[in-house]
Amino acid sequence: MANTKQAVPDTLPLLRDRIDSIDSQIQALINERAQCAQKVAEVKLAEQGGDAVVFYRPEREAQVLRRVMERNEGPLGNEEMAKIFRQIMSSCLALEKPMRIAFLGPEGTFTQQAALKHFGKSIVSAPMAAIDEVFREVESGAANYGVVPVENSTEGVVNHTLDSFRDSRLKICGEVEVRIHHHLLISPHSNADEVTHIYSHQQSLAQCRAWLDRYWPHAERVAVSSNAEAARLAAEAGKNGRAVAAIAGEVAGEMYGLMTVSANIEDRPDNTTRFLIVGNQEVPASGKDKTSLLISAKNEPGALYHLLEAFERHGVDMTRLETRPSLMSRWGYIFYIDFVGHYQEEGCQAAIAELRDRASEVKVLGSYPVAVL
Ligand SMILES: C=C(O[C@@H]1C=C(C(=O)O)C=C[C@H]1O)C(=O)O
């Protein structure tokens, strides 16, 4: 496009004319892109046919976003630019049929934010009451994909999510990280000085533990099913003349019309939660991938050492190790291991083959693109 490099005019009317002209070019190009995406869908339908056709391709989307960031010259920042393209792809894909995304609800949870960050806004939201319901919704085909929290940088692993993988045939298709800011919120009808109870999800109460000990040592902490539910209860209490506070994020607070008493009360300023995208699809390599495994170790001396040694010898970079009780035998364990690379890469395949010899079960939960945004 020749005229994007023209000198920038310096009067308001000329600048606005230029912006109008650029906008109409951008708009025409976005629609041209959308037509190409529609054509891609037709080709996929012709090649794969009927129910088997997979329109959404996580590896391709990750590559598109990475390239946007690599070639970006500013003044817009890389992330800002990638977010715009995230939404363009979301709109293009929804032309075919918006994807139905199940997530740990209700509306307003951080998991919903994670879903929107990962898929863009052109999706149909399907809030579920519990993590295992998210899995079931995707397994039954009622939702295309599911989004569940898996670990928090302050509080560690989300056990429900790890445990759900034991009996599920779903694959991990992606990951997304969300910076978590918590606020102390009350109804505008309540008086902050009268607050006796603070509601939130167990994880959020834990992420704000030191702050609560310091500023609200006498308020009773009540764990509820989600932060959004806590926000709803605080709004409800205000209407009934009671002063109940909630710890929740901005979105949940706005949804229930709450006021902020104290903002950003999380104990650690880098408080981040990682979420997984689960689906029925195996994702091909994107060039920058991660793999998650579930391993049942043999109950014998050195079992864990022998597993880890296989990674070391094949030069595979392990990034995470979690342990859960196996439930099959007392003091038996299941390990969840993440490593860098796609399971089809040579080194990874060799390491996995060896693990299969050394463990009683190795399940590849999925290889998926490293989060871009
Ligand atoms: C266009 C495609 O299909 C979908 C839409 C994409 C896009 O808008 O760029 C990318 C990947 C797929 O989710 C494709 O596979 O290339």
The ligand as a Tripos MOL2 file, in Angstrom:
@<TRIPOS>MOLECULE
LIG
   16    16     1     0     0
SMALL
NO_CHARGES

@<TRIPOS>ATOM
      1 C1         -8.4090  -19.1750    7.7970 C.2       1 LIG1
      2 C2         -8.2400  -20.2950    8.5060 C.2       1 LIG1
      3 O1         -9.1620  -20.7650    9.4390 O.3       1 LIG1
      4 C3         -9.3280  -20.1840   10.6910 C.3       1 LIG1
      5 C4         -9.1870  -18.7200   10.6610 C.2       1 LIG1
      6 C5         -7.9300  -18.1390   10.7270 C.2       1 LIG1
      7 C6         -7.7090  -16.7080   10.3650 C.2       1 LIG1
      8 O2         -8.6660  -15.9350   10.3230 O.co2     1 LIG1
      9 O3         -6.5410  -16.3540   10.0640 O.co2     1 LIG1
     10 C7         -6.8420  -18.9250   11.1440 C.2       1 LIG1
     11 C8         -6.9900  -20.2300   11.5190 C.2       1 LIG1
     12 C9         -8.3260  -20.8440   11.6300 C.3       1 LIG1
     13 O4         -8.7560  -20.7600   12.9670 O.3       1 LIG1
     14 C10        -7.0370  -21.1410    8.2660 C.2       1 LIG1
     15 O5         -6.9880  -22.2930    8.6910 O.co2     1 LIG1
     16 O6         -6.0840  -20.6330    7.6340 O.co2     1 LIG1
@<TRIPOS>BOND
     1     1     2 2
     2     2     3 1
     3     2    14 1
     4     3     4 1
     5     4     5 1
     6     4    12 1
     7     5     6 2
     8     6     7 1
     9     6    10 1
    10     7     8 2
    11     7     9 1
    12    10    11 2
    13    11    12 1
    14    12    13 1
    15    14    15 2
    16    14    16 1
@<TRIPOS>SUBSTRUCTURE
     1 LIG1         1 GROUP 0 **** ****
